[in-house]
Amino acid sequence: MEYISIIILVLTFVFLMGIGVPVAWSLGISSFLTLLVSVAAVPSATTIAQRMATGLDSFALLAIPFFILAGEIMNRGGIANRLIELAKAVTGRLPGGLLYVNVIAAMLFGAIAGSAAAAVSAIGSILGKRMNDEGYPKGLGAAVNITSSTTGLIIPPSNILIVYSLASGGVSIAALFVAGYLPGLFIGLLLMLTAAFFIKKHNLPEGERTSSKEVINKTGRAFPSLMLLVIVIGGIVGGIFTATEASAIAVVYTLALSFFYRELNWKEIPAILLKSSETTAIVMLLIATSMSMSWVMSAEDIPQGISEALLSLSDNIIVILIIINLLLLFVGIFMDMTPAVLIFTPIFLPVVTELGVDPVHFGIIMILNLCIGLCTPPVGSVLFLGVQVAGMNIQNVVKPLLPFFLAMIIGLVVVTLWPGLTLWLPNLFGL
């Protein structure tokens, strides 16, 4: 029965995705058809509906719409411009400095907004034209923008880390947030080193020299934006408020800051709320249907079967982590990050914890792994958005994207094999 359930679940999901059915509907329908193996039609439909509703019945999930709203306010409130100006002042004078600016701004903006899509759109639209005007290879700029935008999903605050906490059964959100800093910065460094190779290869021009006074001035202009990180993460780590309360504070702070910068007015608020609501609805539907699939898999003993199969291959933790990473890299090519985390965390987490891997460490490995999937066709949402922002065909971006893709793979290997990189900060803060 277990193998029949796995076959039906996989085949129906792949078929539905193959004919263009949206991911959320594919998850829900394949879960329903799998449950029909052991339960009648009406109870199956009722059970799926109930599991979708109860899957969303979590206080922690309230943080997601608030962080989405905060990110949308930032995108329209001039905060991205100030972060880019700060990055330009620091690295813009270097040869090919706009590529470094792109990576640093993506880490800063993504860390504050917690959205790869917002980062690739905001930064690409601002820097893309300037790179073209200064003679940068167009595909190179798009490749840097696409890959660097994913760093904000590892550097907190990050919605997907909250989703992992939910799927894992309660891994500390504060520990996950703090754990993401060093791996996120490390990936950013690898991307800048890769960019440096192309800067030398193409002999890219130096940027404008910035005086010390101007650096101080732009740092001061960006300082209120950077304080959001201190307030949100500092408050969570210090136990002043929860991640959900922090997300609401982030909305109030970014809204006040946008009005202070005078780049947002009350007439724009309805459009911001509507856009945030649309994004939230998509994310929540994905979470609901993913939770129903997770429940069906558990009811059919599918996770236990997969766990036993993995452990039968080897009891060496390095071998198991390599296998899991390869599986997740394959999954990330075809599946969106949110359902992948909700479905595969309950399957793989018990296996690795049994072999001694810290759940916080595994969470960062999993998110970093799936970030790579956002940059790969055919489903890579950040890839397609970055190509659209750059005004290019995807064929022209794939070749310059490959070295940066390889840099992310190297980063994944290092983070996987070096737990200290992830766990040093959480241990330092006693999380």
N, C-alpha and C positions, 0 to 999 in steps of 0.2 A: 504493500500500500504506500509506503514511504517513497519508494522509487517512482511509482506511478504519479504521486503528487508532485514530485520534483519535475518530472517530464512535462506534465500538464502546465505547471506554473511557468517553467522556462519557455516552452514552445509557444504558449498563448501570449506571453509578454513580448517575446521577440517578434512574433507574427504581427501583433497589434502595432508595435513600434515601427515595424517594417512597412506597414501600409499607411503610416502617417497619423495614427491615433495619438493625441497628446499623452505625455508621460503619465500624468495623474490618472487619466481615464484608463490607460493601459494597466497601471498598477491595480486599480479597483476592479476592473473586469477580470483580469487574470486571477486575482485573489478569489473572486466569486466563483469562477469556473473550477478552481482547484478545490474549494470547499465542497463543491457539488459531489466530489468523489465519495464523501462520507456523510453528507448532510443533505436533506431535501431542499428543494429550490427556495421555498418561502422562508424557512428558518435561515438558510444561507444568506439570502438578501438582507434579512433583518439583522443578522449577526454582523455582516460587513458594515451596515449603516451604524450600528451601535459602536463598533470598534472605531470607526472614523470619528464619531462624536467624542467618545471617551479618550481617544488619542490626543485630542485638542484640549482636554480638560486638565490643563497644567498651568500653574501660576507662572512658572519660568518662561513659558511661551509668550507671555504678555510683553516680554522684552523685545521680541522680534518686530512687531509693528512699530514700537516706539523708536528703535534704532533705524528702521527703514525710513520713518518720518524724519528723524534727525539727519540722516544722510541726504534725503531729498532737499531739506532746507539748506544744508551746506552747499549742495550742488548749485543752488540758485542764489545763495546769499553772499557770494564773493569770497567765501572762505578758501575755496580751491585756488583762486587767483593769488591770494596772499601766501599760501604755502608754496606755490610755484615760484613766486618772486623771491622767497627766502632761499629756496633750493638754487635758483639762478645766482643769487648773491654769493653763495658758498662755493659752488662748483662751476658756474657758468663761464668763468674765464678760461677754463682748461680747454685744450683741443677737443673738439667734439663734445663740449660740455653739456649741450642740450640733452644728450643721451643719459648722462649722469643725473641731470635735473629731472628727467622723466622718472628714473628709478626712485630717487629720493622723494620726489613729490608724490609718487604712487604709494610709497610706504607711509608717508605722513597722512595723505588724504584717505587712503584705504584704512589706515589704523583708526582714524577718527570716524569715518563714515561706516566702516565695516562692510563695504560692498565693493566687489571687484568690478561689477558692471558700472557703478557710479564713477569709480576711479578711471576706468578705461575711456569712458565717455567724456568726463570733465577734462582730464589731462590731455587726452588725444586731441580734442577740439581746440584746446588753447595752444599746445606746443606743435601740433602737426603742421600748421601753415608756416610757422616760423622755421621749422626744420626744412621744409620745401624751399623757402625763400633763400636759405643759407646753403643750399646744395647738398643736403644730406640725402643718401639713398632712401627713397620713399619706403621701400619694403623694410629697411632696417629700423626706421623710426617706429613703424607699426609693430614690428616684432618686439621691440623693447617695451612699448606701451602695453601690449597684450600680456606678456609674461610678468612684467613688474606689477601690474594691477592686482595679481592674485596674492601678493604678499600681505595685503590688508585683511585677507581671510585668516591668516595665521597670527598676525599682530593684532592684539585686542584693541577695542571691543569687537567681537565677531559673532554674528548670528549663528554661523554654522558650528561654532564651539558650543553654543547653547543647545543646539540640536543634538550634538554628540553627547552632551551631559544628560539630556533626556533619554536618548537611546541606550546609554550605558547603565542606566538605573541609578543615576545620582552622583556621578563623579563631580567633584567640586568645580563650579564655574570659575571661582576666583583662582584656583590652582591652574586651570586650563588657560585662563587669560594671561596669567603671569608666565606660564610655561611657553607661550607662543612668541615672546619677545626675541630671544636669542636665535631660535631657528628662522624666524622671519627676517631678522637683520642679516643672518648668514646667507639666506637665499638672495637677498638684495645685493650683498657684496659679490656673490658669484655672478650675478647678472651684470654688475658694473665691470667686473674683470673681463667678462665676455665682450661687453661693449668696448672696452679698451682695446681689445685685439682688432676689432673692426675700425675703430677710430684711427689706429696706426695704419691699417691696410688701405683705407680710403683717404688717408691724409686729410682728415676733416679739419675745418678752420677753428681757430680759437674764438671764444666768445668775447663779449664786452668785459673789460676790466672794471671791477667794482671796488670803490674806495672803502676803507675801514668804516668810515662814517656812514656810508650807504648800507653796508652790511648790518651795522647796529640799528639803523633806521628800519630796515626791512624785517629784522628780527623782532623789533618792537611792534611792528604792524602785525606780524604773524603770532606774537606771543599769546594774545587772548584765545586764538584758535588752538594753539598747543596746550593751553591750560585745560581744555576739555579732557585730554588724556589723563592729566594729573587728577582732575576732579573725579572722573568716572572710575579709573583703575585704583586710584588712591583710596577712594571711598569704599570700594568693594573689598580691597585687600585689608584695609583698616577696620572692616566690620561696621562701618558707619551706615551703609545701606546695602541692599541686595542688588543683584544684577538687574532685576526688573525695575526696582526703584531708580537705579542708576540710568536706565534707558529713558525714563520719564524726565529725569534731571537733564539728560543730554538734549532732549527736545526743547526744554525751556531755555537752556543755555544757548543752543545754536540759534534759536528764534530771536532771543535778545541780542545776540552778537550780530546777526544779519541786519537787524534794524539799526544797531549802533553803527555798522558800516554803511548804512543808507543804501544798500543794494537790494533791499526787499521792501515791498509795501503790502498793505492789507489786501489789495485787489488780487495779489498773486496767491494768497493763502488757499482759496478754494481749489485752484488748479494743483497746488502742492498736495493738499489733502486727498484729492481724487487720484493723483498718480500714486501716492503712497498706499491708498486703499487697494488699487489695482494690483500693485506688487505684493501687498500683504495677502490678498485673496489667493493669488497664484501659489505663494509659498505655503499658506495654510492648507490649501487643497492637496498639495503635494505631501505635506506632513500627514494629513488625515488618511489618505489612501496608502501611504507608505506604512503607517502604523497598522492599518488593516492587513496589509500583506505580511508584516512582521508577525502579527498574531496568528494568521493562517499558517505560516511556516512553523511557528512554535507548536500549534495544535497538531500539525501533521508530523512533528518530530524531525523536521528537516534540518534545523541547526545542529541537533545532536548527531545526526547522520554525517553531516559535513565535518563536524568537529572530530568524530571518530575516524573518518577517512584521512583527515590531515594528520592526526596524531599517529595513525598507522604508518604514514610515510616516513616520519622521523620524530624523535624526541629532542632533536637539536634545535634550540631556539633560533639560531641564525638561519638555518634551513627553512624553518616554518615562517619566519618573517619575510624571507625572500619569496617564498611561494605566495604568501598573502599579498605582498606588494605587487607581484606580477599579476595576480588575480584582480586586484583593485585598479591597477593601471589599465587592464583590459575593460573592466566595468566602467571606469571613468570615460572611456572613449564613447560609450553608448548610453550612459545614464547620467542624469543630472545629479549634482552633488548632494542635495538634501535627501532624496529618496535613497541614494546609495549609502549614506551614513545611517539612516534609520533602519535599513534592511540588513546591512552587513555587519554593523556593530554587534548586535546580539549573537551573530554567528561566530565572528572571529575573536571578540574580546574574551570569552571564556577560555578559548584555546590558549591565547598568549598569556593570560593571567595565571593559568595553571602551570605554565612554564616559567613564571617569574617576571613577566613584563609588567611594569607599572601602567595602570589604566590611563594616567595622564600622558605618559610617554606615547602610548599607542594611539591616543586621540590625536596628538600632533602629527604622528606618522600618517595616520589615515587621512587627515585633512590636507596635509601637504601633498600626499599622493593624488588625491582627487582634484587638487588645484591644477595639476598637470593635465587632467582630462578636460578642464575648461578651455585649454589652449589647443585642443586637438579636434579635428573633424571626426565624425559628421555631426556631433551634438554640441561641440564646444561653444557655449554661449558667449564667452568673453572673446574668443577668436572671431566669431562672426560680427560681434558688435565693434571690435577694434578695426576690422577690415572695413566695415561700413563707415566708421568715423574717419578713417584715412582715405576713403573714396577710392578703394582699390579692389581688384579681383583677388580672391583667396589664393589663386595659383601663384601670384606674384609675391605673396607673403610667406608661403610655406618654406621656401629655401632659406631665406634669412632667419626664419623662426627656429630652424633645426638646432643651431648651436646653443641658443638660449634654452630650448627644450632639453638639450643634453645637460646644460648647467643645472637645471632644476632636478634632473635625474640624479646627478652627482650629489646635489644637496640632500635629496631624499635618502640616498645611501648613507651619507655621513650622519644625518639625524637618526636613522634607523640603528646604526651600529654604535653610536655614541650617545647613550642615554643622558650623560651628564650635561650635554648641551641643552637639553630640554628641562631637566629636573633640577638644575642648580638653583635657579631663582625661586621656584616653589619651595625647595628645601630651606633656602636662605630666609624666606618669610614664614616658615613653619606651616605651609599649606599642605 
